[in-house]
Amino acid sequence: ALVLALVVSDCFLHLGGHGTAFWRAKKLELRMGRPDAEFGNLLLPSRTTVLAAPGSAKVSYSIDAWGNRAQSDRGAPDPAKAALVVAGESIAAGHGLPFEQTFASLLASKLGLQLVDVGVGGYGTDQALWRLEETLPKLAKPQVVVMVFLPIQLWRNVQDYRPRLVLEGGALTRRPPERGFLAWSRLRDVLVNELPLLTEKRLQSSLEVTAAVLRETAARARARGATPLFLIPLVGPRRSFEDHAEAQVLRPLFVEQKLPFLLVDLDESELIPYDGHPNAAASRRIAEALEARLISETAPSRAPAASAATPPAPLPSR
């Protein structure tokens, strides 16, 4: 009876979604995009979609010909122009905000650079790296690469319903989605890929592959002459690095690897209601913080920036 109940439950979970599990098909990134065999999912190019999260205002998401969030769905980045490249997940893509209010758009204006925003909601760091690897060779003058990192991506980086990066013999290797019955079972999919829980073994595996992905991201940016910087927005009061519960995972990923990062604490009041993403005020503050850090990183005559080994203090609220 138990086996029969599990089989019936599994079959029920296969209803809807047109081949994609219904709990993923309803996500904003797939409502304005599509599944993709190489990247997991991509945004539909040359298209504008108007969407709203529950309890939030409607937002127009314009995607340019390169498949990036942009001011308009007409045209594409100019490969010859100096560019700011922003990568990552929904915060990088400006989820819940009009384009001109996103931190990426504001930062590009402050720096006087063309914006190329390759962020896509729900991405792991491996997917963000793939988008950078696809985009950077197209640009003659990438000046700055900002990648958003969130601790939840440690869980996303070991999801196996999509292509992902793993470490094999110390090298990053692309692995295809899980196949066979393990891939067919929606019950197993929910337990493994939808519940944001990591055993100690999976956490350690994710930390190792994530550390390698972050190193490769910085190396790819520098190889093209761009300044890399990782943005880590966390919700909570302003506090020292060591007072963050997340410090235990951020330390091996950034501090010990000497990767440049900026941690920004966001108050609950700086989040979009019923959504959890940064609101317009938080977006402005993030852009200002990034601008200040980048100026200090690239101007030798100025006071030296806080080193990666000495994490910068959270920024004061404005």
C-alpha positions in Angstrom: 0.0 0.0 0.0 2.8 2.4 0.8 4.6 1.6 -2.5 1.3 2.2 -4.4 0.7 5.5 -2.5 4.2 6.7 -3.4 3.8 5.7 -7.1 0.4 7.5 -7.3 1.8 10.6 -5.5 4.7 10.6 -8.0 2.4 10.4 -11.0 0.3 13.2 -9.6 3.3 15.4 -9.3 4.0 14.9 -13.0 0.8 16.8 -13.9 1.2 20.2 -15.4 4.4 22.1 -16.3 4.6 20.7 -19.8 7.5 18.5 -19.0 8.9 20.9 -16.4 8.0 20.3 -12.7 5.1 22.7 -12.0 6.8 24.1 -9.0 9.6 25.3 -11.3 7.4 26.2 -14.2 5.7 28.9 -12.1 9.0 30.7 -11.2 9.4 34.1 -12.7 12.6 33.2 -14.6 10.8 30.5 -16.5 7.7 32.6 -17.0 10.0 35.0 -19.0 12.4 32.3 -20.2 12.7 28.6 -21.1 14.6 25.5 -20.0 18.0 25.1 -21.8 20.1 22.0 -22.1 23.4 23.9 -21.8 22.6 26.5 -19.1 19.7 25.0 -17.3 17.4 27.9 -18.2 17.7 31.2 -20.2 15.7 34.3 -20.7 13.8 34.7 -24.0 15.7 37.2 -26.1 14.1 40.3 -27.8 11.0 40.2 -25.6 9.3 42.1 -22.8 7.3 40.3 -20.2 5.2 42.1 -17.5 5.0 40.1 -14.3 4.3 40.6 -10.6 5.2 38.6 -7.6 2.3 38.1 -5.1 1.6 41.4 -3.3 4.1 43.3 -5.5 3.6 45.9 -8.3 3.9 44.8 -12.0 7.3 45.1 -13.5 8.3 45.1 -17.2 11.3 42.8 -17.8 12.8 43.7 -21.2 15.4 41.1 -22.5 17.7 42.2 -25.3 19.0 40.1 -28.3 21.7 38.6 -26.2 19.2 37.3 -23.6 20.1 39.9 -21.0 17.9 42.2 -18.8 18.1 45.6 -20.5 16.4 49.0 -20.9 14.7 47.7 -24.1 14.1 44.5 -25.9 15.3 46.1 -29.1 19.0 45.9 -29.9 21.9 44.4 -28.1 25.1 45.5 -26.3 27.7 47.3 -28.4 30.7 44.9 -28.4 33.1 47.8 -28.9 32.0 49.9 -25.9 33.5 49.7 -22.4 31.2 47.6 -20.3 30.2 46.7 -16.7 29.2 43.0 -16.7 26.9 41.9 -13.9 26.3 38.2 -13.2 24.5 36.1 -10.7 20.9 35.3 -9.8 17.7 37.3 -9.3 19.3 40.2 -7.4 21.7 40.6 -10.2 18.8 40.6 -12.7 17.0 43.2 -10.6 14.0 41.0 -9.6 11.0 43.1 -8.7 12.4 46.5 -9.8 12.0 48.5 -13.0 15.3 48.4 -15.0 16.4 51.9 -14.1 16.1 51.2 -10.4 18.3 48.0 -10.4 21.7 48.4 -8.8 23.3 47.2 -12.0 21.7 50.0 -14.0 22.5 52.6 -11.4 26.1 51.4 -11.1 26.7 51.4 -14.8 25.5 55.0 -14.9 27.8 56.0 -12.1 30.8 54.4 -13.7 29.9 55.7 -17.2 29.9 52.2 -18.6 27.6 50.2 -20.8 25.7 47.6 -18.8 25.7 43.9 -19.8 23.5 42.2 -17.2 23.7 38.4 -17.6 22.0 37.6 -14.3 19.1 35.1 -14.3 16.8 34.3 -11.4 17.5 31.0 -9.6 21.0 30.6 -10.9 23.8 28.8 -9.1 27.3 30.2 -9.3 28.2 27.7 -12.0 25.4 28.9 -14.3 26.5 32.5 -13.7 30.0 31.5 -14.7 28.8 29.9 -17.9 27.0 33.1 -18.9 30.2 35.1 -18.2 32.2 32.6 -20.3 29.8 33.1 -23.1 29.6 36.9 -22.8 33.1 38.2 -22.0 34.7 37.1 -25.4 32.1 39.1 -27.2 33.2 42.4 -25.5 36.3 44.3 -26.5 36.5 46.3 -23.3 35.0 44.7 -20.2 36.0 47.0 -17.4 34.3 45.6 -14.3 32.7 42.2 -13.5 30.4 42.1 -10.5 29.0 38.7 -9.5 26.3 38.5 -6.9 26.7 35.6 -4.4 24.2 34.3 -1.9 24.7 31.5 0.5 21.6 29.7 -0.9 23.6 29.1 -4.0 25.6 26.5 -2.1 22.4 24.5 -2.3 21.7 25.4 -5.9 25.2 24.3 -6.9 24.4 20.7 -6.1 20.9 20.5 -7.6 21.0 17.7 -10.2 17.9 18.3 -12.3 20.0 20.7 -14.5 23.5 20.6 -15.9 26.1 21.6 -13.3 29.8 21.8 -12.5 31.5 19.2 -10.4 35.1 18.7 -9.4 36.8 15.7 -10.9 40.5 15.3 -10.3 40.6 18.8 -9.0 39.2 20.2 -12.3 35.8 21.8 -12.9 33.8 19.4 -15.1 30.4 19.9 -16.6 28.0 17.1 -15.7 24.6 16.6 -17.4 21.3 16.4 -15.5 20.6 13.2 -13.6 19.1 10.5 -15.8 16.9 7.4 -15.4 14.4 6.8 -12.6 16.2 9.2 -10.3 15.4 12.0 -12.8 11.8 10.7 -13.4 10.8 10.6 -9.8 9.2 13.9 -8.8 9.2 12.9 -5.1 12.9 12.4 -5.3 13.2 15.8 -7.2 11.4 17.6 -4.4 13.5 16.0 -1.6 16.8 16.5 -3.4 16.4 19.7 -5.5 13.6 21.7 -3.8 14.2 21.4 -0.1 17.1 23.8 0.7 18.8 21.4 3.1 22.4 20.1 2.9 23.9 17.2 4.7 27.4 17.8 5.9 28.8 15.8 3.0 26.8 17.7 0.4 27.7 21.0 2.0 31.4 20.2 1.9 31.1 19.1 -1.7 29.3 22.3 -2.6 31.9 24.4 -0.8 34.7 22.8 -2.8 33.1 23.2 -6.2 31.8 26.7 -5.4 35.2 27.8 -4.3 36.6 26.6 -7.6 33.9 28.4 -9.6 34.5 31.7 -7.8 38.3 31.4 -8.4 37.6 30.7 -12.1 35.2 33.7 -12.3 37.8 36.1 -11.0 40.4 34.6 -13.3 38.2 34.9 -16.3 37.5 38.6 -15.5 41.2 39.4 -15.0 42.2 37.6 -18.2 40.0 40.1 -20.1 41.4 43.1 -18.2 38.4 43.5 -16.0 38.2 44.2 -12.3 36.3 41.4 -10.5 34.2 42.1 -7.4 31.8 39.8 -5.6 28.7 41.3 -4.0 27.2 39.5 -1.0 23.9 41.1 0.1 22.7 39.6 3.4 19.5 40.4 5.4 20.0 41.6 9.0 21.4 44.4 11.1 24.7 46.0 10.5 27.4 43.9 12.1 31.0 42.8 11.8 32.0 40.1 9.4 32.5 37.6 12.2 29.1 38.3 13.7 27.4 37.0 10.6 26.2 33.4 10.8 27.2 33.1 7.2 30.9 33.8 8.0 31.6 30.1 8.4 31.0 29.6 4.7 32.1 33.0 3.4 35.5 32.7 5.0 36.7 29.7 3.0 35.1 31.0 -0.2 36.3 34.6 -0.2 38.7 35.4 2.7 40.9 32.4 2.5 41.0 32.6 -1.3 41.8 36.3 -1.2 38.9 37.1 -3.6 37.6 40.7 -3.6 34.2 41.0 -2.1 31.8 43.5 -0.7 29.3 42.4 2.0 26.2 44.7 2.4 23.7 44.2 5.2 20.1 45.0 4.3 17.5 45.9 6.8 14.1 44.2 6.6 12.6 47.6 5.6 14.9 47.6 2.5 13.2 44.5 1.1 10.2 44.4 -1.3 7.2 43.4 0.7 6.1 39.7 0.4 9.1 39.2 -1.9 12.4 39.4 0.0 14.5 41.1 -2.8 16.1 44.5 -2.3 13.8 47.4 -2.9 14.7 50.6 -4.8 16.3 52.3 -1.7 18.5 49.2 -1.1 19.4 49.0 -4.7 20.7 52.6 -4.6 22.7 51.9 -1.5 24.2 48.8 -3.1 25.2 50.8 -6.2 26.8 53.5 -4.1 28.7 51.0 -2.1 30.0 49.2 -5.1 31.0 52.4 -6.8 33.0 53.5 -3.7 34.7 50.1 -3.5 35.6 50.0 -7.2 37.0 53.5 -7.1 39.2 52.5 -4.1 40.2 49.2 -5.9 41.3 50.9 -9.1 42.8 54.2 -7.9 46.3 53.6 -6.4 46.6 57.2 -5.3 43.6 56.8 -2.9 43.7 55.2 0.5 44.0 51.4 0.0 40.8 49.4 0.0 40.1 46.9 2.7 41.8 43.6 1.7 39.9 40.4 1.1 41.6 39.0 4.2 40.2 41.8 6.2 36.5 42.0 5.2 35.1 45.5 4.9 32.7 46.6 7.6 29.0 46.6 6.6 27.9 49.9 5.3 25.8 52.3 7.3 22.2 52.7 6.5 21.1 55.8 4.5 
